[in-house]
Amino acid sequence: MLDDLLRRYWGYTSFRPLQREAIEAVLSGRDSVVVLPTGGGKSLCFQLPALVKQGPGVRGQGSGRQDHAERSLALVISPLIALMKDQVDGLVSQGIAATCLHSGQNAAERQHALAMVREGACRLLYVAPERVVGEGAATFASLVATHGVRYVAVDEAHCISQWGHDFRPEYRQLASLRASLGVPFHAFTATATPRVRGDIVSELRLDAPAVLVGPFDRPNLTYRVRPRADLKGQVRDVLSRHRAEAGIMYCLSRREVGAMAAWLQGEGIRARPYHAGLADDVRHSNQDAFLNEDIDVMVATVAFGMGIDRPDVRFVLHAGAPRSLEHYQQEAGRAGRDGLPAECVLLTSPADFARWRSLLETSGEWNEQVRLLMRDMERYAAATTCRHKALVEYFGQPLDRTPCGACDWCLGELERIEEPLVVAQKILSAVARTGQRWGVGHITSVLRGEAGEQVATRGHDRLSVFGLLNAMAAVEIRNCIDQLTQGGYLERVGDQYPTLQITGPGADLMRGRGECVLYRQPRPAGRGGKRRRAAAASMTSPDAGLFERLRALRATLARARGVPPYVVFHDATLRELAARRPTSVSALLEIPGIGERKAEVYGAALLDEIGRDVPA
């Protein structure tokens, strides 16, 4: 039965990892926590069970009509209007009765949604947490309880936890809804460490839940970290590999977002800004332009992203480090949701973390918990190990494939520094001769031979180590210091203003007892560039002409229905169409992502377009 529903409504012939187990947990009436990576299909886990026949009152699977005594619906708690609207549009396009209630609706839309619930004509009802725990919550709970709520799905459940990357206080009040409804609760998220998962179970008061955690590894994503130097040149480098492809660029401030978006527009890139300081109508217009494929690049602060389901994002570029690895995993994970190759590039500097600290102290958010999360992010940015391995292990899982073949480290894009022992000894000596009382910035200035006020006042410009690495860029020296710290030769001591101190192994290394290896980011003409161009070239489809025409057709069909193009079809489905070139409706149903409803609605247009391109 489950396989039949999957094929009929979603157009797929097999479940992704843990989807079936998650669905069965819902159907069994047992509470659950489900963690599936972005693109892992978590939404289907709480959508499909709503179609499964339950009781004699259901007149037909997926029909949306039920007898009065057996009315039943699934209640989905979702944090953003855009997120719930996209999911409802997708369900309706597949022939599934769904609706939502949110503050952006007019009176007629709201009454229509309420009528669907009262008449038992709704399988899935999406609402924001504020509606079920805020003002009017009792009235709402009475409404849905009267009409037979079957289960509650809490989407983006990491918002419950203060250890999560997007904590929202109203989410922690959802346990009251559980008490009033007395039905099973199911929590879904794409990113949750073991600590966050435990917090979700506790705060929702889940009863012996099934805990299903999918693989965090995203093998279709290529991760790269680069020291931020020539920002515009580095941005050009990334964009050159993704011409006319969708991407998201994250900046740390609104001012940087505006400046970068304006510069990209001047470079001929279809880009727009997005941040909380824009007028609501401008922000919504820019978001819609991105979702509707009217622009290619969204330049944004972290205000943009949650609920953005555009699956064909081919790159995510961070112009500065996020405040935690949870944030980075969530933001970078918006690339390649369709399973096709995509790239995640982090341009960072030690200044990013000092800046975050200053911002969080000013806002009153700085605490030990935040400090630990930020330090994990800093370690990732400085690491000279497999990026996939670092991310997966952070979330409590091993990586069973090495090398991963999809990160700067495993692709050999980092260059070994010549005479690494000599470089390490110079750095360690600078730390020793300045009294082991200074941080990374000060030691870098001494080694670079920069006699600023702080260096000169302390007499450090007269030390023998002054200027020993004046041929190296400051960012490379800092990176070497980070590697020596990661290798256990140095340690950072102190919280507010951490200083560098030499460890036992570091003292041995300084005296020439031992060996080390140091790496630098590749030069512009380095071998890594060739590998990147080869990787980008391998993405080119042999049926690119038909694929692009199908994309244009998809845009036309989407505009006619007032939905984003990806609600009609994902790029992966269009690529399959271009490669297989089906010539009948039955052949269309063999294409992943085309169910019976979509074949009925869009089949004729697809077959007509494909028929125009039959090879001679």
N, C-alpha and C positions, 0 to 999 in steps of 0.2 A: 504493500500500500504506500509506504513512504517513497519508494523508488518511483512509483507511478505519479504521485503528486509532484515530485521533483522534476520529472520529465515533462509533465503536462503544463505546469505553470512557470517553471524556471528554464526549461529546455536543456537540462543536464542529465546525464545518464549515470553519474556516480557522485557520491558525497565526498567532500574534502575531509581531511583528518579531523576526527572528533565531532563532526557535525551530527552524525547519526546518534552517537552516544549522548550528545547534548539534547537532541530532540526527544530521545527516549526518556531522559531524565524529566523533561517537561511533561511528557505524556503519562509518566508513572505517578505524577503528583508529588515528587520529591523536590525539595529546595535544591538549588544548584548555584555554583559560581563557575562561569565559563570564561576563560582567557584565550582568545584566538588573535593572532597577529593581524594587523591591518591587511585587508585583502584575503583574510582567511574565511570569510563568509559567516561571521557571527550573527548577522541579522536574520539569516535564513533559519537559524536555530530556534528563534522565538516566533518567526512568522509561519513556518510550515505547520507546526503543531496546531495552530488555530484552524487549519483546514481539515484536520482529522476528525472523522465522524465521532460524535460523543452523545450517546443516548438516542432514544427513539424519536425525539422531537426534531432532529436535523433532517431536512428534506433532501439534502444532496451536498456532497463535499464541494466547498468553494462557492456555493450558490449565494451564501450570505443571508438566506431566509430561514427562520426557525419558528417552530410553534411556540406559543406564549409560555408554556410551562417549562420549556427547555432552552430558553434564551441563554446564550453563553458568548462571551467575548474575551479576548486577550487585551489586557491593559498594558501599554508600553510607556514607561517614563523616559522621556528624552529631553536633553538640556537645551536644545536650540531649535528655533522655529525652522531654520533652513534644513536642519537634519531631519526633522519629522516630516516636513513637506516633501523633501526628496524621496523619502522612503514610502510615503503614502502615494505619491505620483507613480513610483515604480510598481507598487502593488496593484494599483488600479489599472495600469497599462498591461498587467499580466492577467487581468480578469478577477482580481481578488478584492472583496469588499472591505475597504479600510477608510478611515477618516481621522481627523485630528481636531483638537481644540487648543487654540492659542490666542494670544493677545493681538496678533496681527489680522485676525479675521473681522469682517464686518458682521453686522447683526444677522443678515440673511445666511451667510456662510456658517455662522455659529448655530443658528436654528436648524439648518439642514443637517449638521453633524449630530446635534442632539436628537433629532428625529430618527436618524439612522440607528442610534443607540436604543431609543425607546421602542422602535419597531422590530428590534432584533435583526436589522439588516446590515449589521456591522460585525466583521470578524476581528478586526484589530483597531483599537482606539489609541491614538498617540496623544499624550499630554505632557506638559512641562511639570517639573516637581513643585513649582510654586502653586499650581492649581490644586494639587492634592494635599498640600500641607499648609498653605497660606490661608488668606481670607476666603471664605466660601468653601473651605475644604470639607466641612461636614455635609453641606448640600451636595457637593460632587460625590462624596463617598456614598451618600444615600442613593443617588441616581444610579451609579454603576452597580452597587450592591443589589438593588432592586431588579436589575436586568442581567444578573448572573455572570459576574466576573469569574472566569475560569482559572486564570493565573496572572501574575504581574511580572513583567520583564523590565528590569532596570538597566537601561542602556548607558554606556559610558560610566560604569559603576565606580571607576577609580575616583570620580568626583566625591565619593563618600569619605575617602581617606585623607587625613591631613598629611600623610606621607605620599599621597598621589601628586601628580603634576598639575592638576586643575581642581583643587579642593573647592567645594561649594557647600556652604553651611546648610542650605535647605535640603541637600541630599541626606544629611545625617538625621533628618526628621522623618524619613520615610518609614521607619519602623512603626510609627503610629498608624500608618495606612495598613500595614500588615495586621496590626491588632484589630482594626475595624472590619477588615474584609475577611480575615481568616482563611486566606487561600495561599497556595505555594508562591514563593518568590524566587526569581531567577536573575542573577546579576551577571552582566556581560560587559567585558572591556577588552581592549587590545593590548594594554600595557599595565601590568601589575606585578610588582615584586612579591615574594612570599609575605613580607610585612604588610603590604597593601591588601593582599588577599585575606589575611587574617583580620584586618580592620574591617573589611567589607562584611565578613561573616558576623563579626561582633556587633557592628552598628545596625545591621538589618535584622539581627537576632534570628539568623537562619538556623534551622533545625537539622542537624546532621546532614549538611548539604553534600551533594556530589560535587567534587572539585575537579574540573577538567581543564587542564592547561596544555594548550597546543604548542607547537615549536615556535620559538621566537625568531628563529633564523629565517631571513628573507633572501634566499640565494639569488633572486633576480635583481637585487640591488647591489650596486658597486659603491663602496664607501671610500671616500678620500678625505684626508685632513691636510690642510696647507697653512703654514704660517702666513698671516695676512701681511702683505707688503704693498705691492702695487694693486690696490683693490680693483680699480676699473680694468686694468689689464687682466687680472685674474677672472673677473666676471666675463670679459670678452672671450677668454679661453674656454670657459664652460659653455657659453652661449654658442660658440662656433661649433660645438659638438651636437647642438640641439636646435638647429635652425628650424623656425616655424613649428617647434614642438612646445607643448605645454610645460610650464615650470613655475615654481614658487620660490621667491627669494625673500628670506627673513632678515630684517635689520633690527637693531636693538632699540632704536628711538623713532619717534614720529618724524623728526626732522630728517633723519637719514633716509627714511622711507620716501619722503617727498622728493628729496634731492636725487635719489637713485632712480626713481620712476621717471622724473623729468629728464635725466641724462639718457636713460634707455630709450625714451621716446625720441630724443634728439638723434640717437643712433639708428633710428628706423625700426625699433623693436615695438611690437604691439604690447605695451605694458601700462598698468595703472596701479595707483597706490591704494592701500587699505590699512586704516588704523582707527582707533576709537575716537580720535579727535576730529575726524571728518563728519560733516553733516550726515544724518541718517540716510537721506535720499541719495547722496553721492556714494556713500559706502555700499548701500544696497545695489545701486546701479553698477558699480565696479565689480561687485561680487557676481551679479547676474551676467555681466559681460564675460567673466572668466568661465563660469559654468556653461554658458551658451556658446563657448568657443569663439567669441568675437574678439578676444585678446588672447595672447599666448602666455604672458608672464604677469603674475601678481606679485608686487613688491609690498611686503606687509610686516607688521609687528605680529607678536603671538596672538593678537586679537583675532587673526584670521586662521581658520583651519578646521576646528572641530565641526564635524558635520559636513565637510566638503568632500563629497563622494566622487568627484571627477576622477575616473579610473586611469586616464591616459596621461597623467603627469609624468613626464620623462626625466625631470630633474628637480631636486630641492637643493637650493644653495643657501647656506647660512653665512651671512657677512660678519657674524660674531657668534660666540659660543652661547648656547642656551644656559639656563641656570641649573639644570640637572639632566642626567641621562634619561630620565623618564620623559622630560620635555623633548629631548633630542630624538628619542625613539618614536615618539608620537608625531613630531613634525616631519622628520625625515621619512617616516613610514607612509606619508601621503604620496610618495612617489611609487609608481609601478603597482598600483592596486589591481591592475588587470593581469598581473603575473608576467608581463613582458619586461625586458631589460630597462632599467632606469638607474640614475646616478644620484648619489647624495654627497655633496661637497661641503665641508666645514672649513671656513676661513677664520682663523682665530689668532688671538694674541693674549699674553698674560694680562694685558690691560682690561680684557673683557671681564675677568673675575673680580678685579678691584672695582670695576664700575658697577657690577651687579651688587657687590657688598654695600657700596655707598648708597645705591638706590633702595636696597632692602632695609638698610639701617634707617634711612630717611622715612620710609613708609611704616616703620615699626615691625616689619616682618622678619627681621634677622634673628635667628636663634641657633642653637646647636644643631638641631635637626636640619635646618636649611644649609648650615655650613658643611655638614657631612655630605649632603646631596651635591653641593657645588664642588666639593673636593673630588668626588667620583667623576664628575664631568671633566674637571681639570686633568685628572689622571688619564682619561680616555683621549683627550686632545693631545697630550704629550706622549702617548704610548707609541712604541715602535714594535708592535705585535699585530697579529691579525685582528682587524676591526670587527669582523663578524664574531670571532671568538670572544672578544672583550664584551660586546653587547649581549650575546647570548648568556655568557657566564654571569653577567651582572644580574640577569633575571632568573638565575638559579638553575640553568640548564647547561649541559656539556655540548660542545660542538663536535660532531662525529666526522667532520670532513676537513682535513688540512693537507695542503694549503687550500683556502677557500676559493682562490681564483677570481675573487671579486672584491678586492680592496687594494689600496696602494701598497701595503706591506707585502701581501702574497703575490701581487703582480710584479714585484721587484722595482717599483717606481721610486723607492727611497734609495739614495746613493750612500755608499759607505764613505765615511770620512777617512782620508789618508792619515796615517800615524795617529790613531785614536788614543793610544796611551799617552802620547806627548800632550795632546789637547786636554785630556782628562787631568794630567798632572798639573798643567797650568791653571786649570779651573780650581782644583783642590788647593793648590798653593795660594791662590788669591783669597780663597775662603779662610785659610789658615792665617795668612799674614795680616788680614784685616780683623783678626780676633774672633772669627766665627760669631759675629754680632750683626751681620747685615743680610739683607734679602737679595733676591735674584737681580733686581734692577741695579742696585749699587755694585754688586760684583761684576755685572755685565759692563757697567760704565768704566770700572777700573781696568778690566781686561781690554776694553776697546780703546783705552787711552783718552777718555773724555773727562777733562778736568773741570767738571761742574763745581758749583759752590759746595755741595756736600762732600764731594771727593777731595777738593782742595783744602777745605777747612779741617778735615781729619788728617791731612798730610798723606793721603793715600796716593796722590799723584807722584810722590817721591819713593814709593815702594818699587822693588825690583820687578814685581809682577805687573806694574802699570804699563798698559799697551802691548802686553804679550800676544794678544789675539786681535790686533788692530786691523788685520786683513779680513776678519770674519764679520759678517753682518750681525747686528745685535740680536736679531731674531734667531740666527743659527746658534749663537752662544747660549741664549736662553733655552733653546731646544736641547742642547747638549747638557745643560744643567738639569733639565727635566729628566733626561735619560739616565744621568748619573743618580738622580734621586730615586727614580723607578728601579734602578739596578741595585739599590741599597748602599751606594758609596757616600751619598749625602742624605741628610734628612732635614725636613722643615720643622722648626720648633717654634711654638707659639701660635696664637690664634689670630689676633688682630693684625699684627705686623710680623709674620713668620720670618725667622732668620735661618740661614743655612749653617748646618753643623756637620762635621766629618764623622762618619761612623768608623768602626774598626776595620772593615774591609776597605773603606776609603783611605784610611791611613796607610794600609799596606800598599794600595795601588799608587798612592802618591810617592812612595819610596821605591816604586818599580817592581814590587812583588805582586804579580798577577797581570792579567790581560783584560781588555774590554773592547767592545765594538761600539762605535757611534755612527749615527746616520744623519743625513740632512735631506731636506726636500729636494726634488730634482730641479736642475737648471732648466730654463725654457726649452733648450734644444736637447734635453736628455732623452734617454731611451723610453721613459714613461710616456712621453708625448706620442711616440710612435705606437705604443701599445694602445693608447686611448683612441687614436684615430682608427686603428684596426678594429677595435671593439665597436666603435660607432658605425663603421662601414658594414659590420656583420648584421646590424639591425635592419638594413635596407631590404625591403620586400621585393622579390622578383615580380610581384603583381602590383607594384606601387601605383600604376596608372588607374587600375580598376579600384584599388583600395581608396584612392583619393576621391574618385567619383562617388563611391559608396558613402564616404564621409560627407560629401556635399549633399547627397540624397538624404542622409540621416539628419543633417541640419535643417533641411526643408521640412521633413516630416516632424521634427521636434518643434519647429516654429509654429507649424499648423496646430499643434496640440498644446502649446504653451508650456513645454517642459524642456529641461536641459537635454542635449543630444545623448548623453550617456544613459539616460532613462530609456531611450529607444533601444540602443544597442551599445555594447562596449566595443572598443577597438579590436579586442581579441576576436570577437564574433565577426567583425568586418574583415579581418585578415583571413579567417577561415573561409568566409564567403569568396574572397578574392582568389584564394588558393584552390578551393574545390569547385567553384563555379556551378552550383546546383541548377538544375533546369526544371524542377517540379516542386510542388508544395511538400510532398513526402520527402524529397531530398533536403529541403530546407529544415525539416524537423530533425535531421541528423546533425545539424550544425549546433555546437554548444552555445547556449544562450538564446535559442529560439524555441519557445514553447508554443503550444497550440494557439493561444490568444494572439501572440505576436505574428505567427505565421498567417493567421486569419486577417489581421489588420494590415500588415506591411508586406505580406508575401508577394502580391502582384507587382508592387513597385520594385521590390528587390529583383524579382525574376526578369522584369523588363529591363532594368539597368544592366544586369549580368548578361542578358541576351544580346545587348548591343555590343558586347565585348568578346564574343565567342571567337577564339583564335582560328585563323584560316587553316 
